[in-house]
Amino acid sequence: MRPRVLVVAGTDSSGGAGLSRDVEALSAFGVRASVAVTAVTAQTHDRVAAVEPISSALVAAQMTAALEAEPTGAVKIGMLATKGTVEAVASVLREHAHIPVVLDPVLVSSSGGILLEKEAIAVLKRGLLPLCRLATPNWPELAVLANARPAEDEEAALRQGEALLETGCQALLVKGGHAPEREKSTDILLRRGEAPLRFDAPRANTTLRGSGCLLASGITGGLAKGMTLEEGIALAKEQVSRMFAAR
């Protein structure tokens, strides 16, 4: 039986991000997906026209049913939208603590639309991050989570990451897509008590919406298949690079 990942995320009507991207990445990894929808969005590639959150009780019910229906090797979390949904997701995960969780902290869409309530951020840091095997913030998301100004260089980003680890997060993959380096994109794995581990890839000459979804889902698929974090990240990076090259 192929491994299965439960994806907890919002929909994107353009197909550029969210659940559709998650399922695409997992399929490429040879992994099946169950889903729990957190919000329905109306988006183009340029704007978020509307967002309708699903009730937190229904999100929790979807997760519980999916976990009961099929053996699940890992959980990938994307858009959560509201404070209530963050709390509900954390409550379900605490009942399944043996399953590794990857959190892509979706705060704002690539077009600038707000995808997580401001009051939900503290709850996410306190109640959800410590339950996750890995979180995958980009530089702007890392600054928000660390309650700091946007990093201007890698040294500042690493300081923010180390501070966030102190809140109880097990590991961070700080994505380098927003870094000033123009020749390559470097993602940095941070874990308490260990030296930073860098994963380099050539910087693409084009953009791909949902690349963060693709990367986090690829890593989650690797965990579901029994890979280490390092193996899953390396393979997911290769997969995203191939998708960029095919555009």
VENZIVEN-V889362 format. One record per backbone hydrogen bond with DSSP energy under -0.5 kcal/mol. CO is the residue of the C=O (numbers start at 1). NH is the residue of the N-H. If there is no record, write none. Layout:
# VENZIVEN-V889362
[[CO	NH] [CO	NH]]
This chain:
# VENZIVEN-V889362
[[3	32] [4	73] [4	74] [5	7] [5	34] [6	8] [6	76] [7	9] [7	36] [8	78] [9	38] [10	19] [11	41] [12	15] [17	20] [18	21] [18	22] [19	23] [20	24] [21	25] [22	26] [23	27] [24	28] [25	29] [26	31] [27	30] [32	5] [34	7] [36	9] [38	54] [39	11] [39	41] [40	52] [41	13] [41	43] [42	49] [42	50] [47	44] [47	49] [50	42] [52	40] [55	59] [56	60] [57	61] [58	62] [59	63] [60	64] [61	65] [62	66] [63	67] [64	68] [65	69] [66	70] [73	100] [74	6] [75	102] [76	8] [77	104] [80	82] [81	117] [82	86] [83	87] [84	88] [85	89] [86	90] [87	91] [88	92] [89	93] [90	94] [91	95] [92	95] [93	96] [94	97] [96	99] [98	100] [100	75] [101	133] [101	134] [102	77] [102	104] [103	105] [103	136] [104	106] [105	107] [107	115] [107	116] [109	112] [113	109] [115	81] [117	120] [117	121] [118	121] [119	123] [120	124] [121	125] [122	126] [123	127] [123	128] [124	128] [124	129] [128	131] [129	132] [129	170] [132	170] [134	103] [135	173] [137	175] [138	142] [139	143] [140	144] [141	145] [142	146] [143	148] [144	147] [153	157] [154	158] [155	159] [156	160] [157	161] [158	162] [159	163] [160	164] [161	165] [162	166] [164	167] [164	169] [165	168] [170	192] [171	135] [172	174] [172	190] [173	175] [174	188] [175	139] [176	179] [183	203] [184	186] [185	187] [185	201] [187	189] [187	199] [188	174] [188	190] [189	197] [190	172] [191	194] [197	189] [199	187] [201	185] [208	211] [210	214] [211	215] [212	216] [213	217] [214	218] [215	219] [216	220] [217	221] [218	222] [219	223] [220	224] [221	225] [222	227] [223	226] [228	232] [229	233] [230	234] [231	235] [232	236] [233	237] [234	238] [235	239] [236	240] [237	241] [238	242] [239	243] [240	244] [241	245] [242	246] [244	247]]
